[in-house]
Amino acid sequence: MFQEDRIYMALGDNPCYLLLNQANRHGIISGASGTGKTVTLKVMAEGFSKAGVPVFMADAKGDVRGMCQPGVDNEKMQERIQRFNIAENWKYEGCPCRFWDMLGGDGLPVRVTISQMGPTLLSRLLGLTDAQEGVLDILFRVADDQHLLLIDMKDLRAMLNYLAEHSAEIETTYGKVSSQSVGAILRELISLEDQGGDIFFGEPALDLEDWFACDDKGEGYINILDATKLIQSPQVYAMFLLWMMNHLFDTLPELGDPDKPKFVFFFDEAHLLFNGMPSELVSKIVQVVKLIRSKGVGIYFITQSPSDIPNEVLAQLSNRVQHGLRAYTPAEQKAVKAAAQSFRENPNFDSAEAILNLGTGEALVSFLDEDGRPSIVENAKILPPQCLMAAPEDVYVAAVLLGQKDLMEKYGTAVDNESAYEELQAIAEEEAKRQAEEEKQRAAEEAKAQKEAEKKAAAEEKAKQKQESEVAKGVGKVATNVFNTIGREVSRNLVRNIFKSL
């Protein structure tokens, strides 16, 4: 519940306020399933919205969308309102929302280009080995040097095939590209496409400036990403969140310590981000979390246990809401103890024991005070949200979708601009045309040579026949002369013999 420069979050022995000028110091909302994390998330998010701070969050169960609809009054709500002594300023109202979707649902499409994702995150997304990641690095370098745009999956496939076909010439400049690595990456692309990667990668790409918006009343839009299906594709979900956080860090200007955040980013199901995360990416997240607060961005992780988050990141989360945990195993008991020790001790209760006994809607709460110091932990009850706690009615969803019609015109239709695929295809067609021309020319030259050879052979045959004819004619003449000579000699002998007989 927004009150001037702070958000009234919970009530223990003392009220618990999240101060806006300390909200970019990040935070965590943790607790077992069913302990009230989503309600806490809604109270905090609507407080930011009322303060004019745009928010991003993912909706893994479908009930976060209820923030667009006013809450419903009932006896239980009235009891809570009276308990917190907020009846005078209480009003059921929804928040200005925008619905987004990465997998082709009814929200605004979220797309990112392959180039925006980059080789490091893409390698993580595909689960590549070091050698395969090296091939991907070469792919991006070659594309950059040849001014080839990498936008969607077919661009990536085209570039991989190009590397395989030109590996010999590429090797001398960029390094070895093995056909085995190319084949392995192509196989991983099939898995990524099955998870929705063919929809996620493309244009028009998401412009995060569209998330830094307020409505006509000056209230920040709550940008809700539909993750009900996306959560079944944890690789895509985690890499998108990591890309977005990194992109915010790279593009936003320095603000120092603003009076309120420029933007607040909630990581739901945060454990998915860190499962199997390589150490270099964890280091990158730590760097971003440490430095992005000076750019006016607050990051809040929502997860079941603080132990789901690496210690280097956990150390940067100063505003904490710890709902109940269950400890049935030694590891879980250790996690409870660690969570309790992260708070500034309250002498009135044992934090570890309190965590185990917290009911739904109750939490251990500690926010930063005006001097940036953690407040003494309070065993508190979380305020109810003014928006709906459950999933929204269809009429409210329709109203949100109608209200974002202008953005749907911008993002609704995928655009297939000319990129690496088309250019490489044109190069391949030109190469095929050139080869066809060379083949045609070679065939013509071979035909000409064949014709000349045949002509030469015919001439040689004719000459041979002429020679043979002349030889035969000469032999015949000789034979005739011989015959004539013999005939004359025979005639003379015959005449001579006749005269002798006379």
C-alpha positions in Angstrom: 0.0 0.0 0.0 1.7 3.2 -1.2 2.1 6.0 1.3 4.0 9.1 0.0 7.6 7.9 -0.3 7.2 4.3 1.0 5.2 1.1 0.6 3.4 -0.2 3.7 4.1 -3.9 3.4 3.4 -5.6 6.8 2.7 -5.2 10.4 4.5 -6.8 13.3 5.2 -5.1 16.6 6.0 -2.2 14.3 4.9 -1.3 10.8 7.2 -2.5 8.0 7.8 0.0 5.2 9.8 -0.5 2.0 11.3 2.9 1.4 11.4 4.0 -2.2 14.8 5.6 -2.0 16.2 2.2 -0.8 14.2 0.0 -3.1 16.9 -0.2 -5.8 19.1 -2.0 -3.2 17.3 -5.1 -4.4 15.5 -7.8 -2.4 14.2 -11.3 -2.0 10.8 -12.8 -1.3 11.2 -16.5 -0.3 9.1 -19.2 1.3 7.6 -22.7 0.8 4.8 -23.2 -1.6 1.5 -21.8 -0.4 2.9 -19.5 2.3 1.9 -16.2 0.6 4.8 -15.2 -1.7 2.4 -14.2 -4.5 0.4 -11.9 -2.2 3.6 -10.3 -1.0 4.7 -9.8 -4.6 1.3 -8.2 -5.5 1.4 -5.8 -2.5 4.9 -4.7 -3.3 4.3 -4.4 -7.1 1.1 -2.4 -6.8 2.9 -0.1 -4.3 5.6 0.6 -6.9 3.0 1.1 -9.6 1.1 3.7 -7.4 4.4 5.4 -6.9 4.9 5.8 -10.7 7.5 3.0 -11.0 7.0 0.6 -13.9 7.4 -3.1 -13.0 8.2 -6.4 -14.7 7.2 -9.8 -13.4 6.5 -13.3 -14.7 3.2 -15.1 -14.1 4.0 -18.7 -13.6 0.5 -19.8 -12.3 -1.9 -17.4 -14.1 -3.0 -15.5 -10.9 -0.6 -12.6 -11.1 -2.7 -11.2 -14.0 -5.3 -10.5 -11.4 -3.5 -7.3 -10.6 -5.5 -5.7 -13.5 -8.8 -6.2 -11.5 -9.9 -4.6 -8.3 -10.0 -6.8 -5.2 -13.3 -8.3 -4.0 -14.7 -7.3 -0.6 -15.6 -10.0 1.9 -15.6 -10.7 5.6 -12.1 -12.0 5.6 -10.8 -8.9 3.8 -12.6 -6.6 6.2 -11.0 -8.4 9.1 -7.6 -7.8 7.6 -8.3 -4.2 6.8 -9.3 -3.5 10.4 -6.3 -5.4 11.7 -4.0 -3.1 9.8 -6.0 0.0 10.6 -6.1 1.1 6.9 -9.8 1.4 6.4 -9.7 5.2 6.0 -7.5 5.1 2.9 -8.5 1.7 1.6 -9.9 1.3 -1.9 -10.2 -1.8 -4.1 -8.6 -1.1 -7.4 -6.6 -2.7 -10.1 -3.3 -1.6 -11.5 -2.5 -0.5 -15.1 -1.1 -3.7 -16.7 0.3 -4.9 -19.9 0.3 -8.5 -20.8 3.3 -10.1 -22.7 3.9 -13.5 -24.1 6.9 -15.3 -25.5 5.1 -18.4 -27.0 2.4 -17.0 -29.2 -0.3 -16.4 -26.6 -2.8 -13.6 -26.4 -0.3 -11.1 -24.9 2.1 -8.8 -26.7 4.8 -10.9 -28.4 8.2 -10.8 -26.9 11.0 -11.3 -29.4 14.7 -11.0 -29.2 17.2 -11.3 -32.1 20.0 -13.9 -32.1 22.5 -11.0 -32.2 21.0 -9.4 -29.1 21.2 -12.7 -27.2 24.9 -13.0 -28.1 27.1 -16.1 -28.2 27.7 -16.5 -24.5 24.0 -16.5 -23.4 23.1 -18.5 -26.5 25.7 -21.1 -25.6 24.3 -21.4 -22.1 20.8 -21.6 -23.6 21.9 -24.5 -25.9 24.0 -26.2 -23.2 27.1 -26.3 -25.4 30.5 -27.6 -24.6 33.6 -25.3 -24.6 34.5 -26.5 -28.1 31.0 -25.9 -29.4 30.8 -22.5 -27.8 34.1 -21.7 -29.6 32.4 -22.5 -32.9 29.5 -20.2 -31.9 32.0 -17.4 -31.2 33.5 -17.9 -34.6 30.0 -17.8 -36.2 29.2 -14.4 -34.6 32.6 -13.0 -35.6 32.3 -14.2 -39.2 28.7 -12.8 -39.4 30.0 -9.5 -38.0 32.9 -9.2 -40.4 30.7 -10.0 -43.3 27.9 -7.7 -42.1 25.4 -10.5 -41.9 22.5 -9.9 -39.5 21.6 -12.7 -37.1 17.9 -12.3 -36.3 16.1 -15.7 -36.1 16.7 -19.4 -36.0 17.0 -19.8 -39.8 19.8 -17.2 -39.8 21.7 -19.3 -37.2 21.2 -22.5 -39.2 22.3 -20.8 -42.4 25.5 -19.5 -40.7 26.3 -22.9 -39.3 25.9 -24.6 -42.7 28.1 -21.8 -44.2 30.8 -22.5 -41.6 30.7 -26.2 -42.4 30.9 -25.6 -46.1 33.7 -23.1 -45.9 35.6 -24.5 -42.9 38.9 -24.8 -44.8 39.0 -21.1 -45.8 37.7 -20.0 -42.4 40.2 -21.9 -40.4 43.2 -19.8 -41.5 41.6 -16.6 -40.1 39.3 -17.6 -37.3 40.3 -21.1 -36.2 39.1 -24.7 -36.8 35.4 -25.4 -37.2 34.7 -29.1 -36.9 31.8 -30.7 -38.6 31.1 -32.6 -35.4 30.6 -29.4 -33.4 28.4 -27.9 -36.1 26.3 -31.0 -36.1 26.0 -31.0 -32.3 24.8 -27.3 -32.4 22.3 -28.0 -35.1 20.9 -30.9 -33.0 20.5 -28.6 -30.0 18.6 -26.1 -32.1 15.9 -28.7 -32.7 15.4 -28.9 -28.9 15.4 -25.1 -28.6 12.8 -24.8 -31.4 10.6 -27.4 -29.6 10.7 -25.1 -26.5 9.5 -22.1 -28.6 12.8 -20.7 -29.7 11.5 -20.3 -33.3 8.8 -17.9 -32.0 11.0 -16.1 -29.4 13.8 -15.2 -31.8 12.8 -12.7 -34.4 11.6 -9.2 -35.2 10.2 -6.7 -34.3 12.5 -7.1 -31.2 11.4 -6.0 -27.8 12.2 -2.4 -27.0 12.6 -2.2 -23.2 11.6 1.5 -23.4 8.0 0.3 -23.8 8.3 -1.1 -20.3 9.4 2.1 -18.7 6.0 3.7 -19.1 3.3 5.1 -16.9 -0.4 5.6 -17.6 -2.3 8.9 -17.8 -2.6 9.0 -14.0 1.2 8.7 -13.6 1.0 5.1 -12.3 3.7 2.7 -13.6 2.6 -0.1 -15.8 3.0 -3.6 -14.5 4.4 -5.6 -17.3 3.3 -9.2 -16.8 4.9 -12.0 -18.8 2.7 -15.1 -19.2 5.0 -17.9 -18.0 2.3 -20.6 -17.4 3.7 -22.5 -20.5 7.1 -20.9 -20.5 7.9 -22.3 -17.1 7.9 -25.7 -18.8 10.8 -24.4 -21.0 13.2 -23.4 -18.2 16.1 -22.8 -20.5 14.3 -20.2 -22.6 12.8 -18.6 -19.5 16.0 -18.3 -17.6 18.0 -17.0 -20.6 15.4 -14.4 -21.4 15.5 -13.1 -17.8 19.2 -13.1 -17.8 19.3 -11.3 -21.2 16.8 -8.7 -20.0 18.8 -7.9 -16.8 22.0 -7.7 -18.8 20.4 -5.5 -21.5 19.1 -3.1 -18.8 22.6 -2.9 -17.4 24.2 -2.2 -20.7 21.8 0.4 -22.0 20.5 2.5 -19.0 22.4 5.6 -18.0 23.8 6.2 -14.5 21.4 7.8 -12.1 23.3 7.6 -8.8 20.8 7.3 -5.9 17.4 8.3 -7.1 14.4 9.1 -4.9 12.7 6.1 -6.4 13.6 3.4 -8.8 13.3 3.9 -12.6 12.2 0.3 -12.9 11.7 -2.8 -10.7 12.4 -6.3 -12.0 10.9 -9.3 -10.2 12.6 -12.7 -10.9 10.0 -15.4 -10.1 11.1 -19.0 -9.8 14.6 -17.6 -9.4 16.2 -21.1 -8.9 15.7 -21.7 -12.6 18.1 -19.0 -13.4 20.9 -20.5 -11.4 20.4 -24.3 -11.9 23.6 -25.5 -13.6 24.7 -21.9 -14.2 28.4 -21.7 -15.3 30.6 -19.7 -12.9 31.4 -17.0 -15.5 27.7 -16.3 -15.9 27.1 -16.2 -12.1 30.0 -13.7 -11.9 28.2 -11.7 -14.6 24.9 -11.7 -12.6 26.8 -10.6 -9.5 28.4 -7.7 -11.4 25.0 -6.6 -12.8 23.2 -6.9 -9.4 26.0 -4.9 -7.8 26.1 -2.1 -10.3 22.6 -1.8 -11.8 21.2 -0.1 -8.7 23.1 3.0 -9.7 21.0 3.0 -12.9 17.8 3.1 -10.9 16.8 -0.6 -11.3 15.7 -2.7 -8.4 15.9 -6.5 -8.7 13.8 -8.8 -6.5 14.2 -12.6 -6.5 11.2 -14.8 -5.6 12.0 -18.4 -4.7 11.3 -21.1 -2.2 14.5 -20.9 -0.2 17.3 -18.3 -0.1 19.7 -21.3 -0.6 18.4 -21.4 -4.2 20.4 -18.3 -4.9 24.3 -18.1 -4.9 25.8 -16.4 -1.8 27.4 -13.8 -4.0 24.0 -12.7 -5.3 22.2 -13.2 -2.0 24.6 -10.8 -0.3 23.4 -8.0 -2.5 19.7 -8.5 -1.6 19.0 -6.0 1.2 15.2 -5.9 1.4 14.0 -9.3 2.7 10.6 -11.0 3.2 10.9 -14.5 4.5 7.8 -16.6 4.5 7.6 -20.0 6.2 9.9 -22.8 5.4 9.6 -26.5 6.1 12.6 -28.5 7.4 12.3 -32.2 7.2 15.9 -33.0 6.2 19.3 -31.9 7.5 19.8 -29.8 4.4 16.5 -28.1 4.9 17.3 -27.4 8.6 20.6 -25.9 7.5 18.7 -23.7 5.0 16.4 -22.5 7.7 19.2 -21.6 10.0 21.0 -19.7 7.3 17.9 -17.8 6.4 17.4 -16.8 10.1 21.0 -15.7 10.4 20.7 -13.3 7.5 18.4 -11.0 9.5 19.3 -8.4 12.1 18.3 -10.2 15.3 15.2 -9.3 17.2 15.5 -10.1 20.9 11.8 -10.8 21.2 11.9 -14.1 19.3 14.1 -16.8 17.7 14.2 -16.2 14.0 14.9 -19.9 13.1 12.0 -21.1 15.2 9.7 -18.4 13.9 10.4 -19.3 10.2 9.2 -22.9 10.9 6.0 -21.7 12.6 5.0 -18.9 10.2 1.4 -19.3 8.8 0.1 -18.3 5.4 0.4 -14.5 4.9 3.0 -14.2 7.7 6.7 -13.5 7.3 9.9 -12.3 8.8 10.4 -8.9 7.3 13.5 -6.6 7.2 13.9 -3.6 5.0 16.6 -0.9 4.8 16.1 2.2 6.9 16.7 5.8 5.8 20.4 5.3 6.5 20.6 2.2 4.4 20.9 -0.2 7.4 18.8 -3.4 7.7 16.0 -2.9 10.2 15.5 -5.3 13.1 13.6 -8.2 11.8 9.8 -8.2 12.4 7.5 -11.2 12.7 4.8 -9.7 10.7 1.6 -10.2 8.8 1.6 -9.1 5.2 -1.0 -6.5 4.1 -3.6 -7.6 1.5 -3.3 -6.2 -2.0 -5.9 -3.7 -3.3 -6.1 -5.7 -6.5 -7.6 -9.2 -7.0 -5.7 -12.0 -5.3 -6.9 -14.6 -7.8 -6.8 -14.9 -11.6 -8.8 -12.1 -13.4 -12.2 -12.4 -15.0 -12.2 -12.5 -18.8 -13.7 -9.0 -19.1 -10.7 -7.4 -17.4 -8.3 -9.4 -19.5 -10.1 -8.2 -22.6 -9.9 -4.6 -21.4 -6.1 -4.8 -20.9 -5.7 -6.4 -24.4 -7.8 -3.6 -25.9 -5.8 -1.0 -24.1 -2.5 -2.2 -25.5 -3.8 -2.2 -29.1 -1.2 0.4 -30.2 1.6 -1.8 -28.9 0.0 -4.8 -30.6 0.3 -2.9 -33.9 4.0 -2.5 -33.2 4.8 -6.1 -32.1 1.8 -8.2 -33.2 3.0 -9.2 -36.6 6.4 -10.9 -37.0 8.6 -9.3 -39.7 11.0 -11.4 -41.7 13.6 -8.8 -42.7 16.5 -9.6 -44.9 19.3 -11.1 -42.8 22.0 -13.7 -42.9 19.7 -16.5 -44.2 18.6 -14.4 -47.3 22.1 -13.1 -48.0 23.7 -16.5 -47.7 21.0 -17.9 -49.8 21.6 -15.2 -52.4 25.4 -16.0 -52.2 24.7 -19.7 -52.6 22.4 -19.0 -55.6 25.1 -16.8 -57.1 27.7 -19.4 -56.5 25.4 -22.1 -58.1 24.8 -19.7 -61.0 28.5 -19.2 -61.4 29.2 -22.9 -61.2 26.4 -23.5 -63.8 28.0 -20.9 -66.1 31.4 -22.5 -65.6 30.0 -25.9 -66.2 28.2 -24.6 -69.3 31.4 -23.0 -70.6 33.4 -26.1 -69.8 30.8 -28.2 -71.6 31.0 -25.9 -74.6 34.8 -26.0 -74.6 34.7 -29.7 -74.4 32.1 -29.9 -77.2 34.3 -27.6 -79.3 37.4 -29.6 -78.6 35.4 -32.8 -79.4 34.2 -31.3 -82.6 37.7 -30.2 -83.6 39.0 -33.7 -82.6 36.4 -35.3 -84.7 37.1 -32.9 -87.6 40.8 -33.6 -87.3 40.1 -37.4 -87.2 37.9 -37.1 -90.2 40.6 -35.2 -92.1 43.2 -37.7 -91.1 40.9 -40.5 -92.2 40.3 -38.8 -95.5 44.0 -38.3 -96.0 44.6 -41.9 -95.1 41.9 -43.1 -97.5 43.4 -40.8 -100.2 46.8 -42.1 -99.6 45.5 -45.7 -99.7 43.7 -44.9 -102.9 46.7 -43.5 -104.4 48.8 -46.4 -103.3 46.2 -48.8 -104.7 46.1 -46.8 -108.0 49.9 -47.0 -108.2 49.9 -50.7 -107.5 47.2 -51.2 -110.2 49.2 -49.2 -112.7 52.3 -51.2 -111.9 50.3 -54.4 -112.3 48.9 -53.2 -115.6 52.3 -52.3 -116.8 53.6 -55.7 -115.7 50.6 -57.4 -117.3 51.1 -55.5 -120.5 54.8 -56.3 -120.5 54.1 -59.9 -119.9 51.4 -59.9 -122.6 53.8 -58.4 -125.1 56.5 -60.8 -124.3 54.1 -63.7 -124.5 52.9 -62.4 -127.9 56.5 -62.1 -129.2 57.3 -65.6 -128.1 54.2 -67.0 -129.7 54.9 -65.3 -133.0 58.5 -66.4 -132.8 57.5 -70.0 -132.2 55.1 -69.9 -135.1 57.7 -68.7 -137.5 60.1 -71.3 -136.3 57.6 -74.0 -137.1 57.3 -72.8 -140.6 
